[in-house]
Amino acid sequence: MADANPRGLPTCVVLTFTDELTRRQGHLAVTGFPAALGAPAVPVLGHRGRGVDVPRDRLAGWRGGPVR
């Protein structure tokens, strides 16, 4: 994050294992991530296919060079 944002690179935080965190009675304030990190945050359950479309769509919408 610290390296990507000053360079103006497209950045999106993908949060995984949120189901496991919930199972263990943990909590993340996902809505606070964009303000704290300066990038959108998306919870994803990859093994169930939930939320995967959001970062995929964001990547498809970014222009101006390769996303690394």
mmCIF file of the N, C-alpha and C atoms, coordinates in Angstrom:
data_MODEL
# 
_entry.id   MODEL 
# 
loop_
_atom_site.group_PDB 
_atom_site.id 
_atom_site.type_symbol 
_atom_site.label_atom_id 
_atom_site.label_alt_id 
_atom_site.label_comp_id 
_atom_site.label_asym_id 
_atom_site.label_entity_id 
_atom_site.label_seq_id 
_atom_site.pdbx_PDB_ins_code 
_atom_site.Cartn_x 
_atom_site.Cartn_y 
_atom_site.Cartn_z 
_atom_site.occupancy 
_atom_site.B_iso_or_equiv 
_atom_site.pdbx_formal_charge 
_atom_site.auth_seq_id 
_atom_site.auth_comp_id 
_atom_site.auth_asym_id 
_atom_site.auth_atom_id 
_atom_site.pdbx_PDB_model_num 
ATOM 1   N N  . MET A 1 1  ? 0.818   -1.179  0.000   1.00 0.00 ? 1  MET A N  1 
ATOM 2   C CA . MET A 1 1  ? 0.000   0.000   0.000   1.00 0.00 ? 1  MET A CA 1 
ATOM 3   C C  . MET A 1 1  ? 0.869   1.252   0.000   1.00 0.00 ? 1  MET A C  1 
ATOM 4   N N  . ALA A 1 2  ? 1.840   1.290   0.872   1.00 0.00 ? 2  ALA A N  1 
ATOM 5   C CA . ALA A 1 2  ? 2.677   2.489   0.971   1.00 0.00 ? 2  ALA A CA 1 
ATOM 6   C C  . ALA A 1 2  ? 3.420   2.744   -0.328  1.00 0.00 ? 2  ALA A C  1 
ATOM 7   N N  . ASP A 1 3  ? 3.723   1.706   -1.069  1.00 0.00 ? 3  ASP A N  1 
ATOM 8   C CA . ASP A 1 3  ? 4.446   1.849   -2.320  1.00 0.00 ? 3  ASP A CA 1 
ATOM 9   C C  . ASP A 1 3  ? 3.506   2.140   -3.498  1.00 0.00 ? 3  ASP A C  1 
ATOM 10  N N  . ALA A 1 4  ? 2.325   1.582   -3.474  1.00 0.00 ? 4  ALA A N  1 
ATOM 11  C CA . ALA A 1 4  ? 1.405   1.705   -4.602  1.00 0.00 ? 4  ALA A CA 1 
ATOM 12  C C  . ALA A 1 4  ? 0.716   3.068   -4.663  1.00 0.00 ? 4  ALA A C  1 
ATOM 13  N N  . ASN A 1 5  ? 0.222   3.560   -3.557  1.00 0.00 ? 5  ASN A N  1 
ATOM 14  C CA . ASN A 1 5  ? -0.547  4.800   -3.572  1.00 0.00 ? 5  ASN A CA 1 
ATOM 15  C C  . ASN A 1 5  ? 0.247   6.027   -4.006  1.00 0.00 ? 5  ASN A C  1 
ATOM 16  N N  . PRO A 1 6  ? 1.455   6.273   -3.503  1.00 0.00 ? 6  PRO A N  1 
ATOM 17  C CA . PRO A 1 6  ? 2.185   7.459   -3.962  1.00 0.00 ? 6  PRO A CA 1 
ATOM 18  C C  . PRO A 1 6  ? 2.519   7.414   -5.449  1.00 0.00 ? 6  PRO A C  1 
ATOM 19  N N  . ARG A 1 7  ? 2.599   6.242   -6.012  1.00 0.00 ? 7  ARG A N  1 
ATOM 20  C CA . ARG A 1 7  ? 2.899   6.104   -7.439  1.00 0.00 ? 7  ARG A CA 1 
ATOM 21  C C  . ARG A 1 7  ? 1.646   6.221   -8.300  1.00 0.00 ? 7  ARG A C  1 
ATOM 22  N N  . GLY A 1 8  ? 0.500   6.300   -7.660  1.00 0.00 ? 8  GLY A N  1 
ATOM 23  C CA . GLY A 1 8  ? -0.742  6.414   -8.405  1.00 0.00 ? 8  GLY A CA 1 
ATOM 24  C C  . GLY A 1 8  ? -1.194  5.115   -9.033  1.00 0.00 ? 8  GLY A C  1 
ATOM 25  N N  . LEU A 1 9  ? -0.675  3.999   -8.546  1.00 0.00 ? 9  LEU A N  1 
ATOM 26  C CA . LEU A 1 9  ? -1.072  2.695   -9.084  1.00 0.00 ? 9  LEU A CA 1 
ATOM 27  C C  . LEU A 1 9  ? -2.454  2.322   -8.568  1.00 0.00 ? 9  LEU A C  1 
ATOM 28  N N  . PRO A 1 10 ? -3.257  1.674   -9.387  1.00 0.00 ? 10 PRO A N  1 
ATOM 29  C CA . PRO A 1 10 ? -4.562  1.211   -8.924  1.00 0.00 ? 10 PRO A CA 1 
ATOM 30  C C  . PRO A 1 10 ? -4.372  0.251   -7.749  1.00 0.00 ? 10 PRO A C  1 
ATOM 31  N N  . THR A 1 11 ? -5.130  0.475   -6.708  1.00 0.00 ? 11 THR A N  1 
ATOM 32  C CA . THR A 1 11 ? -4.967  -0.329  -5.501  1.00 0.00 ? 11 THR A CA 1 
ATOM 33  C C  . THR A 1 11 ? -6.333  -0.716  -4.955  1.00 0.00 ? 11 THR A C  1 
ATOM 34  N N  . CYS A 1 12 ? -6.465  -1.966  -4.585  1.00 0.00 ? 12 CYS A N  1 
ATOM 35  C CA . CYS A 1 12 ? -7.676  -2.462  -3.948  1.00 0.00 ? 12 CYS A CA 1 
ATOM 36  C C  . CYS A 1 12 ? -7.242  -3.516  -2.935  1.00 0.00 ? 12 CYS A C  1 
ATOM 37  N N  . VAL A 1 13 ? -7.699  -3.371  -1.716  1.00 0.00 ? 13 VAL A N  1 
ATOM 38  C CA . VAL A 1 13 ? -7.372  -4.332  -0.662  1.00 0.00 ? 13 VAL A CA 1 
ATOM 39  C C  . VAL A 1 13 ? -8.414  -5.440  -0.703  1.00 0.00 ? 13 VAL A C  1 
ATOM 40  N N  . VAL A 1 14 ? -7.951  -6.673  -0.899  1.00 0.00 ? 14 VAL A N  1 
ATOM 41  C CA . VAL A 1 14 ? -8.841  -7.824  -0.928  1.00 0.00 ? 14 VAL A CA 1 
ATOM 42  C C  . VAL A 1 14 ? -8.674  -8.576  0.381   1.00 0.00 ? 14 VAL A C  1 
ATOM 43  N N  . LEU A 1 15 ? -9.732  -8.609  1.152   1.00 0.00 ? 15 LEU A N  1 
ATOM 44  C CA . LEU A 1 15 ? -9.709  -9.254  2.464   1.00 0.00 ? 15 LEU A CA 1 
ATOM 45  C C  . LEU A 1 15 ? -10.209 -10.688 2.343   1.00 0.00 ? 15 LEU A C  1 
ATOM 46  N N  . THR A 1 16 ? -9.359  -11.631 2.688   1.00 0.00 ? 16 THR A N  1 
ATOM 47  C CA . THR A 1 16 ? -9.731  -13.037 2.617   1.00 0.00 ? 16 THR A CA 1 
ATOM 48  C C  . THR A 1 16 ? -9.866  -13.614 4.019   1.00 0.00 ? 16 THR A C  1 
ATOM 49  N N  . PHE A 1 17 ? -10.416 -14.779 4.107   1.00 0.00 ? 17 PHE A N  1 
ATOM 50  C CA . PHE A 1 17 ? -10.608 -15.504 5.368   1.00 0.00 ? 17 PHE A CA 1 
ATOM 51  C C  . PHE A 1 17 ? -11.512 -14.757 6.347   1.00 0.00 ? 17 PHE A C  1 
ATOM 52  N N  . THR A 1 18 ? -12.368 -13.873 5.822   1.00 0.00 ? 18 THR A N  1 
ATOM 53  C CA . THR A 1 18 ? -13.286 -13.162 6.711   1.00 0.00 ? 18 THR A CA 1 
ATOM 54  C C  . THR A 1 18 ? -14.315 -14.111 7.317   1.00 0.00 ? 18 THR A C  1 
ATOM 55  N N  . ASP A 1 19 ? -14.618 -15.201 6.627   1.00 0.00 ? 19 ASP A N  1 
ATOM 56  C CA . ASP A 1 19 ? -15.531 -16.197 7.187   1.00 0.00 ? 19 ASP A CA 1 
ATOM 57  C C  . ASP A 1 19 ? -14.903 -16.862 8.407   1.00 0.00 ? 19 ASP A C  1 
ATOM 58  N N  . GLU A 1 20 ? -13.617 -17.111 8.326   1.00 0.00 ? 20 GLU A N  1 
ATOM 59  C CA . GLU A 1 20 ? -12.909 -17.715 9.459   1.00 0.00 ? 20 GLU A CA 1 
ATOM 60  C C  . GLU A 1 20 ? -12.844 -16.738 10.638  1.00 0.00 ? 20 GLU A C  1 
ATOM 61  N N  . LEU A 1 21 ? -12.638 -15.488 10.345  1.00 0.00 ? 21 LEU A N  1 
ATOM 62  C CA . LEU A 1 21 ? -12.617 -14.471 11.394  1.00 0.00 ? 21 LEU A CA 1 
ATOM 63  C C  . LEU A 1 21 ? -13.964 -14.407 12.101  1.00 0.00 ? 21 LEU A C  1 
ATOM 64  N N  . THR A 1 22 ? -15.044 -14.429 11.327  1.00 0.00 ? 22 THR A N  1 
ATOM 65  C CA . THR A 1 22 ? -16.383 -14.407 11.911  1.00 0.00 ? 22 THR A CA 1 
ATOM 66  C C  . THR A 1 22 ? -16.633 -15.661 12.743  1.00 0.00 ? 22 THR A C  1 
ATOM 67  N N  . ARG A 1 23 ? -16.186 -16.804 12.222  1.00 0.00 ? 23 ARG A N  1 
ATOM 68  C CA . ARG A 1 23 ? -16.365 -18.063 12.956  1.00 0.00 ? 23 ARG A CA 1 
ATOM 69  C C  . ARG A 1 23 ? -15.679 -18.010 14.316  1.00 0.00 ? 23 ARG A C  1 
ATOM 70  N N  . ARG A 1 24 ? -14.579 -17.298 14.382  1.00 0.00 ? 24 ARG A N  1 
ATOM 71  C CA . ARG A 1 24 ? -13.827 -17.172 15.637  1.00 0.00 ? 24 ARG A CA 1 
ATOM 72  C C  . ARG A 1 24 ? -14.267 -15.952 16.452  1.00 0.00 ? 24 ARG A C  1 
ATOM 73  N N  . GLN A 1 25 ? -15.410 -15.396 16.065  1.00 0.00 ? 25 GLN A N  1 
ATOM 74  C CA . GLN A 1 25 ? -16.027 -14.257 16.740  1.00 0.00 ? 25 GLN A CA 1 
ATOM 75  C C  . GLN A 1 25 ? -15.191 -12.987 16.648  1.00 0.00 ? 25 GLN A C  1 
ATOM 76  N N  . GLY A 1 26 ? -14.453 -12.860 15.569  1.00 0.00 ? 26 GLY A N  1 
ATOM 77  C CA . GLY A 1 26 ? -13.695 -11.643 15.317  1.00 0.00 ? 26 GLY A CA 1 
ATOM 78  C C  . GLY A 1 26 ? -14.500 -10.695 14.458  1.00 0.00 ? 26 GLY A C  1 
ATOM 79  N N  . HIS A 1 27 ? -13.991 -9.487  14.273  1.00 0.00 ? 27 HIS A N  1 
ATOM 80  C CA . HIS A 1 27 ? -14.705 -8.486  13.492  1.00 0.00 ? 27 HIS A CA 1 
ATOM 81  C C  . HIS A 1 27 ? -13.720 -7.521  12.844  1.00 0.00 ? 27 HIS A C  1 
ATOM 82  N N  . LEU A 1 28 ? -13.990 -7.164  11.615  1.00 0.00 ? 28 LEU A N  1 
ATOM 83  C CA . LEU A 1 28 ? -13.246 -6.119  10.908  1.00 0.00 ? 28 LEU A CA 1 
ATOM 84  C C  . LEU A 1 28 ? -14.224 -5.039  10.493  1.00 0.00 ? 28 LEU A C  1 
ATOM 85  N N  . ALA A 1 29 ? -13.859 -3.804  10.703  1.00 0.00 ? 29 ALA A N  1 
ATOM 86  C CA . ALA A 1 29 ? -14.684 -2.691  10.245  1.00 0.00 ? 29 ALA A CA 1 
ATOM 87  C C  . ALA A 1 29 ? -14.285 -2.382  8.801   1.00 0.00 ? 29 ALA A C  1 
ATOM 88  N N  . VAL A 1 30 ? -14.765 -3.196  7.881   1.00 0.00 ? 30 VAL A N  1 
ATOM 89  C CA . VAL A 1 30 ? -14.390 -3.094  6.473   1.00 0.00 ? 30 VAL A CA 1 
ATOM 90  C C  . VAL A 1 30 ? -14.722 -1.714  5.920   1.00 0.00 ? 30 VAL A C  1 
ATOM 91  N N  . THR A 1 31 ? -15.799 -1.119  6.368   1.00 0.00 ? 31 THR A N  1 
ATOM 92  C CA . THR A 1 31 ? -16.189 0.196   5.863   1.00 0.00 ? 31 THR A CA 1 
ATOM 93  C C  . THR A 1 31 ? -15.183 1.277   6.231   1.00 0.00 ? 31 THR A C  1 
ATOM 94  N N  . GLY A 1 32 ? -14.358 1.038   7.244   1.00 0.00 ? 32 GLY A N  1 
ATOM 95  C CA . GLY A 1 32 ? -13.346 2.015   7.639   1.00 0.00 ? 32 GLY A CA 1 
ATOM 96  C C  . GLY A 1 32 ? -12.033 1.889   6.884   1.00 0.00 ? 32 GLY A C  1 
ATOM 97  N N  . PHE A 1 33 ? -11.846 0.804   6.161   1.00 0.00 ? 33 PHE A N  1 
ATOM 98  C CA . PHE A 1 33 ? -10.586 0.580   5.448   1.00 0.00 ? 33 PHE A CA 1 
ATOM 99  C C  . PHE A 1 33 ? -10.274 1.654   4.406   1.00 0.00 ? 33 PHE A C  1 
ATOM 100 N N  . PRO A 1 34 ? -11.225 2.046   3.552   1.00 0.00 ? 34 PRO A N  1 
ATOM 101 C CA . PRO A 1 34 ? -10.888 3.045   2.534   1.00 0.00 ? 34 PRO A CA 1 
ATOM 102 C C  . PRO A 1 34 ? -10.337 4.347   3.123   1.00 0.00 ? 34 PRO A C  1 
ATOM 103 N N  . ALA A 1 35 ? -10.933 4.835   4.171   1.00 0.00 ? 35 ALA A N  1 
ATOM 104 C CA . ALA A 1 35 ? -10.452 6.073   4.787   1.00 0.00 ? 35 ALA A CA 1 
ATOM 105 C C  . ALA A 1 35 ? -9.087  5.864   5.441   1.00 0.00 ? 35 ALA A C  1 
ATOM 106 N N  . ALA A 1 36 ? -8.910  4.721   6.075   1.00 0.00 ? 36 ALA A N  1 
ATOM 107 C CA . ALA A 1 36 ? -7.650  4.455   6.776   1.00 0.00 ? 36 ALA A CA 1 
ATOM 108 C C  . ALA A 1 36 ? -6.497  4.163   5.817   1.00 0.00 ? 36 ALA A C  1 
ATOM 109 N N  . LEU A 1 37 ? -6.785  3.471   4.718   1.00 0.00 ? 37 LEU A N  1 
ATOM 110 C CA . LEU A 1 37 ? -5.727  3.036   3.819   1.00 0.00 ? 37 LEU A CA 1 
ATOM 111 C C  . LEU A 1 37 ? -5.657  3.816   2.509   1.00 0.00 ? 37 LEU A C  1 
ATOM 112 N N  . GLY A 1 38 ? -6.700  4.563   2.213   1.00 0.00 ? 38 GLY A N  1 
ATOM 113 C CA . GLY A 1 38 ? -6.721  5.311   0.972   1.00 0.00 ? 38 GLY A CA 1 
ATOM 114 C C  . GLY A 1 38 ? -6.984  4.450   -0.249  1.00 0.00 ? 38 GLY A C  1 
ATOM 115 N N  . ALA A 1 39 ? -7.615  3.308   -0.044  1.00 0.00 ? 39 ALA A N  1 
ATOM 116 C CA . ALA A 1 39 ? -7.939  2.400   -1.146  1.00 0.00 ? 39 ALA A CA 1 
ATOM 117 C C  . ALA A 1 39 ? -9.201  1.629   -0.765  1.00 0.00 ? 39 ALA A C  1 
ATOM 118 N N  . PRO A 1 40 ? -9.982  1.241   -1.759  1.00 0.00 ? 40 PRO A N  1 
ATOM 119 C CA . PRO A 1 40 ? -11.172 0.450   -1.447  1.00 0.00 ? 40 PRO A CA 1 
ATOM 120 C C  . PRO A 1 40 ? -10.783 -0.915  -0.880  1.00 0.00 ? 40 PRO A C  1 
ATOM 121 N N  . ALA A 1 41 ? -11.654 -1.453  -0.049  1.00 0.00 ? 41 ALA A N  1 
ATOM 122 C CA . ALA A 1 41 ? -11.435 -2.777  0.531   1.00 0.00 ? 41 ALA A CA 1 
ATOM 123 C C  . ALA A 1 41 ? -12.638 -3.656  0.224   1.00 0.00 ? 41 ALA A C  1 
ATOM 124 N N  . VAL A 1 42 ? -12.364 -4.898  -0.144  1.00 0.00 ? 42 VAL A N  1 
ATOM 125 C CA . VAL A 1 42 ? -13.414 -5.820  -0.549  1.00 0.00 ? 42 VAL A CA 1 
ATOM 126 C C  . VAL A 1 42 ? -13.232 -7.150  0.176   1.00 0.00 ? 42 VAL A C  1 
ATOM 127 N N  . PRO A 1 43 ? -14.227 -7.571  0.974   1.00 0.00 ? 43 PRO A N  1 
ATOM 128 C CA . PRO A 1 43 ? -14.145 -8.909  1.562   1.00 0.00 ? 43 PRO A CA 1 
ATOM 129 C C  . PRO A 1 43 ? -14.486 -9.959  0.501   1.00 0.00 ? 43 PRO A C  1 
ATOM 130 N N  . VAL A 1 44 ? -13.701 -11.026 0.451   1.00 0.00 ? 44 VAL A N  1 
ATOM 131 C CA . VAL A 1 44 ? -13.866 -12.067 -0.561  1.00 0.00 ? 44 VAL A CA 1 
ATOM 132 C C  . VAL A 1 44 ? -13.804 -13.446 0.106   1.00 0.00 ? 44 VAL A C  1 
ATOM 133 N N  . LEU A 1 45 ? -14.709 -14.308 -0.309  1.00 0.00 ? 45 LEU A N  1 
ATOM 134 C CA . LEU A 1 45 ? -14.647 -15.721 0.075   1.00 0.00 ? 45 LEU A CA 1 
ATOM 135 C C  . LEU A 1 45 ? -14.382 -16.489 -1.211  1.00 0.00 ? 45 LEU A C  1 
ATOM 136 N N  . GLY A 1 46 ? -13.125 -16.582 -1.574  1.00 0.00 ? 46 GLY A N  1 
ATOM 137 C CA . GLY A 1 46 ? -12.735 -17.161 -2.849  1.00 0.00 ? 46 GLY A CA 1 
ATOM 138 C C  . GLY A 1 46 ? -13.202 -18.583 -3.049  1.00 0.00 ? 46 GLY A C  1 
ATOM 139 N N  . HIS A 1 47 ? -13.110 -19.403 -2.009  1.00 0.00 ? 47 HIS A N  1 
ATOM 140 C CA . HIS A 1 47 ? -13.496 -20.805 -2.154  1.00 0.00 ? 47 HIS A CA 1 
ATOM 141 C C  . HIS A 1 47 ? -14.996 -20.977 -2.372  1.00 0.00 ? 47 HIS A C  1 
ATOM 142 N N  . ARG A 1 48 ? -15.770 -19.951 -2.064  1.00 0.00 ? 48 ARG A N  1 
ATOM 143 C CA . ARG A 1 48 ? -17.209 -19.992 -2.294  1.00 0.00 ? 48 ARG A CA 1 
ATOM 144 C C  . ARG A 1 48 ? -17.632 -19.075 -3.451  1.00 0.00 ? 48 ARG A C  1 
ATOM 145 N N  . GLY A 1 49 ? -16.667 -18.332 -3.977  1.00 0.00 ? 49 GLY A N  1 
ATOM 146 C CA . GLY A 1 49 ? -16.959 -17.444 -5.097  1.00 0.00 ? 49 GLY A CA 1 
ATOM 147 C C  . GLY A 1 49 ? -17.686 -16.173 -4.709  1.00 0.00 ? 49 GLY A C  1 
ATOM 148 N N  . ARG A 1 50 ? -17.744 -15.871 -3.430  1.00 0.00 ? 50 ARG A N  1 
ATOM 149 C CA . ARG A 1 50 ? -18.458 -14.682 -2.966  1.00 0.00 ? 50 ARG A CA 1 
ATOM 150 C C  . ARG A 1 50 ? -17.537 -13.469 -2.961  1.00 0.00 ? 50 ARG A C  1 
ATOM 151 N N  . GLY A 1 51 ? -18.010 -12.407 -3.575  1.00 0.00 ? 51 GLY A N  1 
ATOM 152 C CA . GLY A 1 51 ? -17.259 -11.162 -3.584  1.00 0.00 ? 51 GLY A CA 1 
ATOM 153 C C  . GLY A 1 51 ? -16.166 -11.088 -4.625  1.00 0.00 ? 51 GLY A C  1 
ATOM 154 N N  . VAL A 1 52 ? -15.893 -12.174 -5.309  1.00 0.00 ? 52 VAL A N  1 
ATOM 155 C CA . VAL A 1 52 ? -14.799 -12.229 -6.285  1.00 0.00 ? 52 VAL A CA 1 
ATOM 156 C C  . VAL A 1 52 ? -15.066 -11.295 -7.465  1.00 0.00 ? 52 VAL A C  1 
ATOM 157 N N  . ASP A 1 53 ? -16.319 -11.098 -7.803  1.00 0.00 ? 53 ASP A N  1 
ATOM 158 C CA . ASP A 1 53 ? -16.653 -10.248 -8.938  1.00 0.00 ? 53 ASP A CA 1 
ATOM 159 C C  . ASP A 1 53 ? -16.294 -8.781  -8.703  1.00 0.00 ? 53 ASP A C  1 
ATOM 160 N N  . VAL A 1 54 ? -16.301 -8.335  -7.462  1.00 0.00 ? 54 VAL A N  1 
ATOM 161 C CA . VAL A 1 54 ? -16.025 -6.918  -7.181  1.00 0.00 ? 54 VAL A CA 1 
ATOM 162 C C  . VAL A 1 54 ? -14.581 -6.545  -7.544  1.00 0.00 ? 54 VAL A C  1 
ATOM 163 N N  . PRO A 1 55 ? -13.548 -7.230  -7.006  1.00 0.00 ? 55 PRO A N  1 
ATOM 164 C CA . PRO A 1 55 ? -12.189 -6.854  -7.432  1.00 0.00 ? 55 PRO A CA 1 
ATOM 165 C C  . PRO A 1 55 ? -11.942 -7.154  -8.917  1.00 0.00 ? 55 PRO A C  1 
ATOM 166 N N  . ARG A 1 56 ? -12.571 -8.194  -9.439  1.00 0.00 ? 56 ARG A N  1 
ATOM 167 C CA . ARG A 1 56 ? -12.427 -8.509  -10.866 1.00 0.00 ? 56 ARG A CA 1 
ATOM 168 C C  . ARG A 1 56 ? -12.956 -7.362  -11.715 1.00 0.00 ? 56 ARG A C  1 
ATOM 169 N N  . ASP A 1 57 ? -14.115 -6.828  -11.353 1.00 0.00 ? 57 ASP A N  1 
ATOM 170 C CA . ASP A 1 57 ? -14.695 -5.704  -12.086 1.00 0.00 ? 57 ASP A CA 1 
ATOM 171 C C  . ASP A 1 57 ? -13.853 -4.439  -11.936 1.00 0.00 ? 57 ASP A C  1 
ATOM 172 N N  . ARG A 1 58 ? -13.302 -4.221  -10.748 1.00 0.00 ? 58 ARG A N  1 
ATOM 173 C CA . ARG A 1 58 ? -12.442 -3.050  -10.537 1.00 0.00 ? 58 ARG A CA 1 
ATOM 174 C C  . ARG A 1 58 ? -11.194 -3.152  -11.413 1.00 0.00 ? 58 ARG A C  1 
ATOM 175 N N  . LEU A 1 59 ? -10.598 -4.320  -11.459 1.00 0.00 ? 59 LEU A N  1 
ATOM 176 C CA . LEU A 1 59 ? -9.411  -4.514  -12.297 1.00 0.00 ? 59 LEU A CA 1 
ATOM 177 C C  . LEU A 1 59 ? -9.731  -4.279  -13.769 1.00 0.00 ? 59 LEU A C  1 
ATOM 178 N N  . ALA A 1 60 ? -10.875 -4.768  -14.200 1.00 0.00 ? 60 ALA A N  1 
ATOM 179 C CA . ALA A 1 60 ? -11.267 -4.607  -15.600 1.00 0.00 ? 60 ALA A CA 1 
ATOM 180 C C  . ALA A 1 60 ? -11.515 -3.144  -15.934 1.00 0.00 ? 60 ALA A C  1 
ATOM 181 N N  . GLY A 1 61 ? -11.930 -2.361  -14.951 1.00 0.00 ? 61 GLY A N  1 
ATOM 182 C CA . GLY A 1 61 ? -12.247 -0.961  -15.182 1.00 0.00 ? 61 GLY A CA 1 
ATOM 183 C C  . GLY A 1 61 ? -11.053 -0.022  -15.128 1.00 0.00 ? 61 GLY A C  1 
ATOM 184 N N  . TRP A 1 62 ? -9.926  -0.475  -14.606 1.00 0.00 ? 62 TRP A N  1 
ATOM 185 C CA . TRP A 1 62 ? -8.753  0.388   -14.506 1.00 0.00 ? 62 TRP A CA 1 
ATOM 186 C C  . TRP A 1 62 ? -8.055  0.485   -15.852 1.00 0.00 ? 62 TRP A C  1 
ATOM 187 N N  . ARG A 1 63 ? -7.641  1.677   -16.184 1.00 0.00 ? 63 ARG A N  1 
ATOM 188 C CA . ARG A 1 63 ? -6.943  1.924   -17.443 1.00 0.00 ? 63 ARG A CA 1 
ATOM 189 C C  . ARG A 1 63 ? -5.596  2.572   -17.136 1.00 0.00 ? 63 ARG A C  1 
ATOM 190 N N  . GLY A 1 64 ? -4.766  2.629   -18.145 1.00 0.00 ? 64 GLY A N  1 
ATOM 191 C CA . GLY A 1 64 ? -3.515  3.378   -17.998 1.00 0.00 ? 64 GLY A CA 1 
ATOM 192 C C  . GLY A 1 64 ? -2.298  2.523   -17.734 1.00 0.00 ? 64 GLY A C  1 
ATOM 193 N N  . GLY A 1 65 ? -2.344  1.269   -18.053 1.00 0.00 ? 65 GLY A N  1 
ATOM 194 C CA . GLY A 1 65 ? -1.159  0.439   -17.879 1.00 0.00 ? 65 GLY A CA 1 
ATOM 195 C C  . GLY A 1 65 ? -1.460  -0.847  -17.165 1.00 0.00 ? 65 GLY A C  1 
ATOM 196 N N  . PRO A 1 66 ? -0.485  -1.692  -17.098 1.00 0.00 ? 66 PRO A N  1 
ATOM 197 C CA . PRO A 1 66 ? -0.693  -3.010  -16.478 1.00 0.00 ? 66 PRO A CA 1 
ATOM 198 C C  . PRO A 1 66 ? -0.879  -2.892  -14.977 1.00 0.00 ? 66 PRO A C  1 
ATOM 199 N N  . VAL A 1 67 ? -1.687  -3.760  -14.456 1.00 0.00 ? 67 VAL A N  1 
ATOM 200 C CA . VAL A 1 67 ? -1.874  -3.857  -13.006 1.00 0.00 ? 67 VAL A CA 1 
ATOM 201 C C  . VAL A 1 67 ? -0.931  -4.937  -12.514 1.00 0.00 ? 67 VAL A C  1 
ATOM 202 N N  . ARG A 1 68 ? -0.086  -4.586  -11.583 1.00 0.00 ? 68 ARG A N  1 
ATOM 203 C CA . ARG A 1 68 ? 0.901   -5.544  -11.068 1.00 0.00 ? 68 ARG A CA 1 
ATOM 204 C C  . ARG A 1 68 ? 0.475   -6.081  -9.732  1.00 0.00 ? 68 ARG A C  1 
# 
